Structures are given as structure tokens and as C-alpha cells.
Amino acid sequence: DAKTTQPPSMDCAEGRAANLPCNHSTISGNEYVYWYRQIHSQGPQYIIHGLKNNETNEMASLIITEDRKSSTLILPHATLRDTAVYYCIVRLPNYGGSQGNLIFGKGTKLSVKP
Amino acid sequence: EAGVAQSPRYKIIEKRQSVAFWCNPISGHATLYWYQQILGQGPKLLIQFQNNGVVDDSQLPKDRFSAERLKGVDSTLKIQPAKLEDSAVYLCASSLHPGAPHTDTQYFGPGTRLTVL
């Protein structure tokens, strides 16, 4: 079972920041937080990951609380093309076995509206 | 850099028929995964290969599903015979190699949508 809890849906106005929350209260010390998104009829797309520090790349920012029990993915200026299902996943690094496999929940359906 | 390639993109078959899906991972990626995604749900891992060896196939229904990665590069997933409940999108993903988050991040292909009638 997925170890994360996400709201089933959210709306965001085009051009505004989209803040997608994720709860992972049972995360262990060496588990990472990963975010993927899936645009309709496409495969999941990797966005970002982090352990305990905040992370930023060209797609998004990831804010992880100090106790690591929750995180927020931020899309700073959402566009219509950001409409997708966003998955928050906690996982161990893969050291060659199956322990680091991705376990997807149902994610958050983000709708960006004009 | 080319992404993960999958074919066909769509397939419609009758129940009890067989079907095969093909995946070509990102060049140089040692680890390959097959996932099943039923409508309205997140992807579920079926099988994981490391080079040409199986690492995890605990979720693969082995009475009807099989997969191989003979030369450690591309892979095929087969269903024989198909059931109605196999209707889903079959996704292939690959990662460079295990060991660290920046090398074992999974990248997904576009998927094959299977409809079983």
C-alpha cells in the first residue's frame, strides 16, 4: 500500500502557484520523497525528489517539513499543460533489490483553469 | 536523449487470445520495470529486471503473464491467455542503475493501452 496521503483533486488558476500537499507521517529516516505526474494518455513523468532539504529544479520546488512527515510540491507559475495527476511517493533508494520500488497511490488530480 | 520506447501504443484483442508488448529502455539503463495501470488507479509494478535477470516478479500473475529481457536491453511482456480484467495500460520504465537516488530514478514510456473484449 502507498505510504502517502494526498487530496484527490485540486484546482489552480493559470499563472498562479500550485501547491500540492502530501502527508507521509510514517516515513523512515532513509526514505526519499518523490513526485511524479501523469498527463492524460501519457506515462508518469519524474518531477523531483528530496530527502530532508528543500529542492528546486526547472520544473518545481519541493518543500519538506522539518519532521519530514509532510511535503509540498510547488509549481510556481502553473500553465494549462500542468493539468495532470500528481503522485507523491516515499521510497528507499534501490540498492539492487526490490526494496526501492515505486508504490503509487491515486494521486491528486490538478486542474489548471484559464 | 531518446526516452523509453514502447509498442504498440494500442491493442484490442478478444479474451483468451495472446498479446505481446515491447519495450526499449533508455540507452545504458540497466534496470527495467513493467507496470500495469488499471483505469483510475496508479501504476502497479509487475516485474523488475536488473540487466537480464529478474529482481522482483512477486506481483506478476505467472499463470498467464511472462516477461523476458534476454540480452539485457529491450524486453517483451506477454499475456496468454488474456482475460477481461487485463484491460489496462502497460507501462515500461527504466533507470540507470541501483545505488543512489540520482541513478535509480525511473523514467517511463508512453504505455500500451490494452482492451480485452
Contacts between the chains, C-beta under 8 A, distances in Angstrom:
chain1	res1	chain2	res2	distance
A	2	B	42	7.4
A	32	B	101	5.4
A	34	B	105	7.8
A	41	B	110	7.9
A	42	B	110	5.9
A	42	B	111	7.6
A	43	B	4	7.5
A	43	B	91	5.2
A	43	B	93	7.5
A	43	B	108	3.4
A	43	B	109	5.3
A	43	B	110	5.2
A	43	B	111	5.1
A	44	B	43	6.6
A	44	B	91	7.3
A	44	B	93	7.8
A	44	B	108	4.7
A	45	B	108	7.1
A	46	B	105	5.6
A	46	B	106	7.0
A	46	B	107	6.2
A	46	B	108	8.0
A	49	B	101	5.8
A	49	B	105	7.0
A	51	B	101	7.8
A	87	B	42	6.1
A	93	B	98	7.6
A	93	B	99	7.2
A	93	B	100	6.0
A	93	B	101	5.3
A	93	B	104	6.1
A	94	B	31	7.3
A	94	B	95	7.3
A	94	B	98	4.2
A	94	B	99	7.5
A	94	B	104	4.1
A	95	B	98	5.5
A	95	B	99	6.3
A	96	B	50	6.7
A	96	B	55	7.6
A	96	B	98	4.4
A	96	B	99	7.4
A	97	B	55	6.3
A	97	B	56	7.6
A	97	B	98	7.9
A	98	B	48	6.0
A	98	B	55	5.5
A	98	B	56	3.5
A	98	B	58	7.6
A	100	B	98	7.4
A	100	B	104	6.3
A	101	B	33	7.9
A	101	B	45	5.4
A	101	B	48	6.7
A	101	B	56	6.7
A	102	B	43	7.6
A	102	B	45	7.0
A	102	B	106	6.2
A	103	B	45	7.8
A	104	B	41	7.9
A	104	B	42	2.8
A	104	B	43	5.1
A	104	B	44	7.2
A	105	B	42	5.6
A	106	B	40	7.6
A	106	B	41	6.6
A	106	B	42	5.9
A	107	B	42	6.2
